[in-house]
């Protein structure tokens, strides 16, 4: 990557070498990082990323929006209703 990039990861925490990212942030080769996923979740309270000033961290909720929550909750209600009728759906 070029120097000064903004790094964003919302896919999988394991694809990021956190130590290398921290070194790049501290050396200003990476200008900032936005992360929604981590190799270890939840991110430990004492993890150095938490105190790095050039980060934006969220707790693995980047997928959420009003529309997706409405759909998820509607499916949950449908699942419970079907189960109570003895006709479960979305079986694994």
N, C-alpha and C positions, 0 to 999 in steps of 0.2 A: 504494500500500500504506500501511497505517497505520504510524506510528512504532513501533519496538520489535519488529517481526516477526522471525521466524526464516525465513530464505530457504533453500530446498532445490532443487537442480537435479540430476536424474539423466537428463535427456532428451538435450539437445544443447548443447554448449558455446557455439555461436554465438548462442543466444538470450539470452545474458547479456552485458551491457556491463560488462566487468571493471572498467574505470575508475570507472564510476558505482557499481558494487557496493562497491568499495574506499572511495569517498568516503562512501557511506551507512554502511558499517561504522565508519569512523573518526569520523563525526559521530554515531554511535550511533542513527541512524534505523533501521538494521537491526541487531538485537541480535546476530545470529550467522548464519553461512552454512555450509551443508553442501553440498559439491560433489563429484560423481563424474565429471564430464565438463568439458572445457575447450575453448576455441577452438583452442588449440594443445596437442597431446598428443605426448609427455608434457609436463606443465607444466614450463617451464624452471626450473632450480634457483634462478635469481635473480628469479623472478616475485614481485611484492609480496604476492600472496595467500599464499605459503608462510610469510611472516613475520607475517602478520596474526593477532593472538592470538584473534580471535573467529571462527575458521574450523575446520571439520572437513573435511579433504580426503582423498579416496581415489582410487586410480589407475584409474578406469574399470572397476571390478570389482563395482559395486553389484548387478548382475544375478545374481551367482554364489551358489549354495548347494549343499549336498551333492546334493540331488535333481537339479538341472540339470546338475551336473558328471557324475553317474552316467549321465544320458541322453546327454550330449555324447560321453563317452568310449565308451559302448556303440555309438553310431552310428559313431564312428571305426573301431572294431574291425570292425563290420559292413561298412563301406566298404572297408577293406583286404582283408577276407576275400572279398568279392564281386569286387573287382578281381583278386585272385590267381586266382579261379575263371574269370576272363574274362567276368564278368557285372557290370560296374560299375553302381552305383546313384547316385541323386542327381546326375545329370549336369547341368552348366550349359550 
